Amino acid sequence: MSSVVLGLGSNWGDRAAHLRRAVRSLRLLRLEGETRVQSVSRLYESDALLPENAPHSWSRPYLNLCLSVETTVEPPVLLAQMKELEQRLGRRDRGSWAPREIDIDLLTWESLRLRSEALTLPHPGLVHRPFVLLPLREVAPDWVHPEMGRTAADLAIEHADSGGRMSRSPRDRARVSAQMLTQWVGILNLTPDSFSDGGKYASPDLALRRAAELLDEGATVLDVGAESTRPGAQRLDPREEWARLEPVLQLTRLLVAERAGETRERPMVSVDTRNPETALRAIGAGVDWINDVTGGSDPRMVSAVGTSGATFVFMHSVAVPPEAGKTLPTELDAVASVMLWARERVGELTAAGIPADRLIFDPGIGFGKTPEQNVRLLGGVPEFRDLGLPLLVGHSRKSFISRLGLGEGAAPEGRDLESAVISAHLADAGTDYVRVHRVDWSRRAAATYRCIGQGGS
């Protein structure tokens, strides 16, 4: 296996969305040979590099990141694969130096020095571009430039001040961006008996108002649930569940259609259900995701999703609803146990007709885990990456926070501060989707940590 660093950039349309799609595609691609994503940097913003007399319309700032991969293929093969991926991700040829939806460059290839008409390694502009060096040192700080004999960390230090910026000239500036690859899933409970906000949004008008608030706070996914799965909750008849869901889904479809005019990345709607009948109706109503806390334990659910184009969020659980004292064995490592289950489940779901590119994994915080096991799972994001799927984590306001001696009082809302801190950790670890009640708090916490983390670099 060869260790390679790729540089990704976008300065056209919804830049963060283009980068998210690119990273997700790289994680899911089944390429010739084997290529695996190892780590992804934070996002950095920089002015466009342009030749003299370039059209003013080309002066669009870039979002940039680096990611490290391990691959068994040779450089020309990987280069061809990346150029093909650019086209699949919607890159349009507007000419050299023109804005682009996505740009994927091969930056480094261990100690290889290569000069050909198609490819130069290391990338010739690498040492002069802080928007490359700053994210490069995050994913490969010990990489040594084969011609200069200096590490990526060393090369980046002389170009960056304490704020992660370089100011040789305006167009060379680079700074950590408050934007991030993590997307926020806003929780919208229509239940009268939810553990956190039961009854608050029981009417369609109140639910729609809350949906709009969540989108304003920065949610890109609305996760709508009409059946509580809190400890002790009673199973709901699917007909009653759908009676709660249907009018709200009709209204949210209109809401997300309106919001799609404001951004190239349309907000998505998820339905949180364990009932196949409800899932079928929701898919027929046009929802994007089905979020099943039982992980698809009912074959009818797997069949319903498999014959659709919907994304399936499958969650690990020991019992639904959770039962006191029924947890993972305490003598086992929680991450290893959940990963073993997830690998087996992926094989079963794909064999049953749901392709891997429509799967999202949720380790199931609070569903059959001790408080200490929940903490271990929250710290296991890098290990869950080996699954090769997008990761969703839902920790918001859950009781394990109080059981660890944290939070303010017994009310779930008293755990919002701790929930936001956990969200910041999850975003920094590269979690794809973080499911929360207070999107605004979590986004602010994550953006703050992002700007000051690692010494502000």
N, C-alpha and C positions, 0 to 999 in steps of 0.2 A: 504493500500500500504506500502511496505517496501522499505527503501532506501538502495541500495546496490552499492558497488564500484567493478568494474571489472578491472583487469589488463591485457593488451594485449601486446604481444611482438612478434618480428620476427627477425630472423637472417639468413634467407636463401632466395636467389633470390632477387627480387625487394622488399625490406622490406617495404618501404612506400606504395607500391601498395597493398601488402598483408593487411596492416593495414587499408588502405582506404576501401578495399573491406569488411573487417570485420566490420568496423564502419557502412558502408552503409547497410550491411546485418542486423546488429542489429537494425538499424532505421526502416528497412522495414519488418522485420520478423513478421509474424502473428503467435505467439506462443500460446501454451496452457495457458490460463489465459491472463493477460495483463502485458507487459513489455515495458517500454518507456525509451528511452535515454534522460537524462536531460542535461548533459554537458560532454565535451571532453577536456582533457588536451592537452598541447603542447607535442611534441615528445621529448624524451630523449634518448641519446645514451649511451651505457654502454658495457664494456667488458663482454664476456660470463662467467658465473659461471660454472666451470668445476671441476670434481674430479681429483686427481693426476693420472698421466699416461694416461690422455685422449689423443686421437689422435690429432695431430697438426691441422688437417683439421677441427676440431670442434671449433677452436678458432676464431669464427666469431662474431663481435660486434652486439649487439642487438639494435633495435629501440623499445622503450617502450612508452606506454601511459596508462592513466587511464580514465575510463569513469564512470559516475554515472548513475544509472538507478533506476526507481521505478518499482516494480513488485508486483503482487498479488500471485505468486506461492511460494512454499516452497523451501528451499535450495537444497534438493536432486533433485527436478524437474528442477530447473534452471541449476544446475551442469550438468545434463544429456543433457539438451538442448544445453549448450555451447560445450560439447564434440561432440555432433552431428554436430554442426555448424563448429567446427574445421575440421571435416572430409569433410564437403561439400565445405569448402574453400580450400581444397587441401592438408591438412596436411598429411604427410607420416610418418609412424612409423619407425624411424631410431635407436630407443633405447633411454634409459634414458640419459639425458644431451646432446644428439645429437642435431645438428641444426634442426630447424623446421620452416616451412613456417608461422605458426601462433600458438600462445599459448594464451589461454584465461583462466585466473584464477579468482576465486571468492576471493576477498581480505577482504572485510568487509560487515557486515550485521547488521547495526545499533549497538545495544549494545549486540548482540547475541554472546555467547560463545558456540562453538560446537566442540566436539571431536568425530570423527568416523573414521572408516577405510578408507572411501572414501573422507572425507572432514573435514578440520580443519578451524574454524573461530574464531577470525581473522586469516588470513594467517600466519603461524608460522614464516616465514622469513621476514615479513613486516618491523619490526622495525630495521632490520639490513641492509636493502637494499635501498640505496638512489634512485636508478632508479625506485623504487616503491613509496617511501615517497615523493619525489619531485613532481611527477604528482598527487599523492594522495591529497596533500595539495591544489592543484589547484581546484579540483572538489569537495572536501569535507573537507575544512580546519577545520571545527568545529567538525568533527567526533572525539569521545572520545574513546580511547582504553579501553575496559572494564576491563582489568586486570591491566593496568598501570595508568589509570585515567588521561591521557594526550591527548591533541588534536593532530590531524595530523599535524597542523601547528607547534605546539611546538616540536613534534618529528622530523620534517624535519629540523628545524632551527639548531639544534645542529649537524646535519650531513652535512650541506651545507655551503660553504663559499659564498662570495659575487658574485661569478661567477656561482653558482648553482652546484658546484662540491664537491665531497668528495674524500679524498686522503688517506684513511687509508691503502689501498694497491692498486696496479694497477688494479686488477680485480673488485674492488669495485667502481671505478670512475663512475660518471654519469654527463652528461652535457646536456644542452639544445641543441637540434639538429637544424641545419639550414634547414633540411628537414621539410616538413609539409604535412598535409593531403590535404590542398587546392591544386587544380590543376588549371593550367593556360590555358585558351582558347585563342589562338592567332587569331586575326581578319585578314582575307585575303579578301579584297574587290576587285572584278573584275570589278567594275562599273566605268564608266567615270564621274559619277556625285555624288559620295559619299561625305558626308559633310566633311570628314577628308582627305582621301587620294585618292579621285577619279582620275582615269586615271593613277595612278602610276604603277599599276600591270595589265594593260589591255591585255598584250600579255601573252600567256602561259609560255614563257621562263622567263619573269619577275616575273610572279606569282609563278612559281616553285622556283625561287631563293629566293623570299620572304618567301615561305613556309619553305624552308630549314633554313633560318635565324631564323624564329620563333621557330622551333624545337631546334635549337642550343641555343636559349635564354632560353629554358626550357618549352615551350608549350607541353602539352600532348594531346591537342585537337586543330585541325585546323578548324576554322569556316569559310567556304567559302561562300561568297555571291555575287550574280550577279545582284541584283536589289536593288537600293537605296530606303530606307524608310525615308530619311531625310525630314524635313518640305518642302512641295511644290513639292516633287518628283512625277513624272508621273508613272502610272502603266506600267509595262513592259509586253509585250507579252511573254507568257511562252516559245514559240519557240525561241525567241531571247535570253531569259534568259538561256535556255539550250545550245544554241550555244556558249555562253560565258563559261558555266560551264564544258561542256563535255570534251574538251581537257585538261583542268586543272585537273579535277578529275582523268583522265587517268594517268597523270604524278604524281599526289600526291599519288595515290595508289602504284606506284612503289617506291616512296620516303619513304612512311611509312613502306613498306615491307623491305626496306633496314635497316631502323632504328630499326625494330623489332629484328634484330640480335644483336643490341647493348644493349637492355634492355628487361626484361621479360614483361614489360608493353608496348604493341604496341601503338604508337600514334593513336588517333582516328580522323576520318574525319567527320565533320558536314557540312550540307548544310543549309544555312540561306535562307529560302524561305517561302512565303505565298501561293504559287501556288501548288495545288494538282498534276497537271500534272508533274511539275518539281520534286516534292517529289517522285513520282512513278519512274521516270527515275533515280533519284539519288539513291534510294533504290536498283533498279536493277543494278546500277553500284557499289554497295557494300559499300555505306557510312554507318557510324555507327549511326549518329544522324540526325534528322530533327529538325531544330530550327525555330519555327513559331511565328513571332511577333504578330499574331492575336490570339494566344492561341487556335488554332484549331476551329476557328469560322465557317469554311467551313466544312460541314459533309464529303465531299469527301476527305479532308485532313485526318480526323480522320480515315476514312475507309482505306485509303492508308497505314497509319502507323500501324493501328490495325492488318492488315493481314501480316505484316512483323515482323522482329525481331528488328527493329530499335528503338532506344531511342527517345522519343519525348520531346523536350523542349517547354513548353507552357508558353507564356508570357502574363502578364496583359497589356492591352493598352486601352486607351479611344478612340483614333482615330489613324489609320494608313493610310498615314503618320500623324505625329502629326499636330494639327491645333492650331494656336494662340488663346488663350482664352478658349480653350476646355480642361478642366481639371477636376479632381475629385473635388467634392464640398469642398470648403475650410473650411466649418464649421465641417466637419467630420474628424476623425482621419484616416490618410492615410493608416497606417498599418492595422487597423481594417477593413477598406473598402476593401483593396486588399486581406486580408486573407479571408474575407467572400466570395469574388468572387472565390478565389482559391479553397476553400473547395467545393463550388458548382461545379466548373469545374472538380475537381478530380472525383467527383461522376459521372458526365456526361461522362468523358473520359473512366473511368473504365467500366461503363455500356455499352459503345459503343465498347469495345473490346481491349483497351490499358491497360494492367495490371499496377498496381502502381509501380512495380519494373522496369518499362520502362519509368517512368515519371520524369522529372526535372522541377522545378518551377523557373520562372524568374519574379520578381516583376515589371519589365518594367520601369527602371529609364529613365526619360525624355519623356515617351510616355503618355502625358496627365496628367502631374503633375507639380505643381509650384516648383520653386527652393527649397522652404522650405519643401514641401512634399517629394521631392527627398531626402533631408537630413534626414527626418524622416524615410523614407524607408531604407536608408543606415544604420541607427541605429537600425532597427527592425529585424536584423538577428536572435537574440535569440527568438523573437516571431514567426518568420516564421518557426523555427524549429518544432513548434507544429503541422505543417502540416504533418510531418513524411516523407518528401521527400527530396532528394538532392536539394540544392539551387544554382542557377546560378545568378550572378549579372553582368550586363554590364553597366558601368558608364564612360568608358574611353573617354576622350576628349569632353564630352557632354557639351552643351552650358550652362546648369544650373550652371556650375562651374564659368563661367565668370559673370553670372547674380548675383552671390553671392559676386561679387567684387574680385574674385580670378583669378589666371592665369596671363599670360603675353601677353597682346594684344588680338586681336580678333581671331587670327588664332587658329584652333584646336590644332596644335602641341604645342602652348604656354600653354596648360593645362596639359602637360605630367607630370610635377612635382606634381601637385595637384592630378592627376589621380593615381600616384604611392602611394601617402600618403593614399588616400582612399583605394587602394588595400591592403595596410598594415593593415588598420583597418578591412577590410573584412576578410582577412586571419586570423587575431588574433581572430575574432569573430566566426571562424569555417565555413566560407562559403565554400561550396564544390568546386565550379567552379567560377573563376573570369575571365571575358572576357575583354581583353585589346589589344591595339595596340602595346604597348611597353612591351613585356613580361619581358625583362631584367630589366628594371627599377622597375617594380612591384615586381619581385622576390627579387631584392636587398633590396628594401624598406621593404618588409615583413620580410625577414631574419634578417635585422638590428633591426627592432622593436622587433622581436621574441627574439633576444639575449639580448636586454637591457630592455625589458618591465618588469614591475612588479619588478623594482629594481634589475634586473639582475638575479633573482631567477628562 
